[in-house]
Amino acid sequence: MAKNQEDWEIKLLIGILILLTLQLQYRLWFGDGSVKQVLQYQQRLAVLNKQAEQKRERNDALYAEVLDLRKGKEAIEERARYDLGMIKKDESFFQVIE
């Protein structure tokens, strides 16, 4: 009778281990923090990193422009000429139409 009791206990232990393994597998594939969800988060992170890099490059360019504008009159004059079409006193402006 002890043999049957031991067999029953081993079968119960194996059953419990199988149920725990199935629960862990379910959580791995379908639960919170699943493989699919981690892949989605990695893709989202890649997109956000790319956007951050683009914004960083834009900020660097703007910072360089600010430094140029702080340097002196030449940069301000160049910007006024290019953006606003301003000319100096006693200068002539010629527009070439092609």
BELHU-V758337 format. One record per residue. N is the residue number from 1. RES is the residue in one small letter. PSI is psi in degrees with one decimal (none if undefined). D_CENTER is the distance of its C-alpha to the mean C-alpha in Angstrom with 2 decimals. Layout:
((N;RES;PSI;D_CENTER) (N;RES;PSI;D_CENTER))
This chain:
((1;m;-29.3;64.89) (2;a;-32.4;62.64) (3;k;-44.6;61.26) (4;n;-37.9;60.23) (5;q;-43.3;58.64) (6;e;-42.4;56.62) (7;d;-42.4;55.55) (8;w;-41.8;54.47) (9;e;-40.2;52.44) (10;i;-43.1;50.72) (11;k;-39.4;49.92) (12;l;-44.3;48.56) (13;l;-43.5;46.39) (14;i;-41.1;45.09) (15;g;-43.9;44.40) (16;i;-43.3;42.46) (17;l;-39.5;40.40) (18;i;-43.5;39.70) (19;l;-41.7;38.62) (20;l;-41.1;36.28) (21;t;-43.1;34.80) (22;l;-40.6;34.34) (23;q;-42.8;32.67) (24;l;-39.3;30.21) (25;q;-40.7;29.53) (26;y;-46.5;29.00) (27;r;-36.6;26.45) (28;l;-41.7;24.69) (29;w;-29.5;24.46) (30;f;-17.5;24.54) (31;g;-170.3;24.12) (32;d;128.8;21.48) (33;g;25.1;19.02) (34;s;170.1;20.35) (35;v;-44.0;19.27) (36;k;-44.0;18.15) (37;q;-39.6;16.08) (38;v;-41.9;14.42) (39;l;-40.4;13.65) (40;q;-42.2;12.19) (41;y;-37.9;9.94) (42;q;-40.8;8.93) (43;q;-43.6;8.37) (44;r;-40.0;6.34) (45;l;-39.3;4.15) (46;a;-42.0;4.50) (47;v;-44.7;4.24) (48;l;-37.6;1.77) (49;n;-39.6;2.57) (50;k;-44.0;5.22) (51;q;-41.0;5.87) (52;a;-39.6;6.14) (53;e;-41.8;8.23) (54;q;-42.7;10.16) (55;k;-36.2;10.95) (56;r;-43.2;11.95) (57;e;-41.8;14.18) (58;r;-44.0;15.61) (59;n;-39.4;16.40) (60;d;-42.3;18.04) (61;a;-43.4;20.09) (62;l;-38.5;21.16) (63;y;-41.7;22.08) (64;a;-38.9;24.14) (65;e;-39.8;25.81) (66;v;-42.7;26.67) (67;l;-41.2;28.21) (68;d;-42.1;30.18) (69;l;-32.1;31.43) (70;r;-24.3;32.52) (71;k;-41.2;34.36) (72;g;-173.4;37.11) (73;k;-32.1;38.90) (74;e;-43.1;38.24) (75;a;-40.8;34.58) (76;i;-42.9;35.50) (77;e;-43.7;38.35) (78;e;-43.0;36.27) (79;r;-41.7;33.74) (80;a;-39.9;36.67) (81;r;-44.6;38.34) (82;y;-49.7;35.35) (83;d;-37.2;33.93) (84;l;-7.5;37.20) (85;g;29.0;39.78) (86;m;151.1;41.82) (87;i;157.2;44.72) (88;k;165.1;46.85) (89;k;140.6;50.40) (90;d;20.6;52.89) (91;e;155.2;50.27) (92;s;140.7;50.58) (93;f;127.3;47.76) (94;f;129.0;48.08) (95;q;123.4;45.94) (96;v;122.6;46.21) (97;i;125.3;45.96) (98;e;none;45.60))
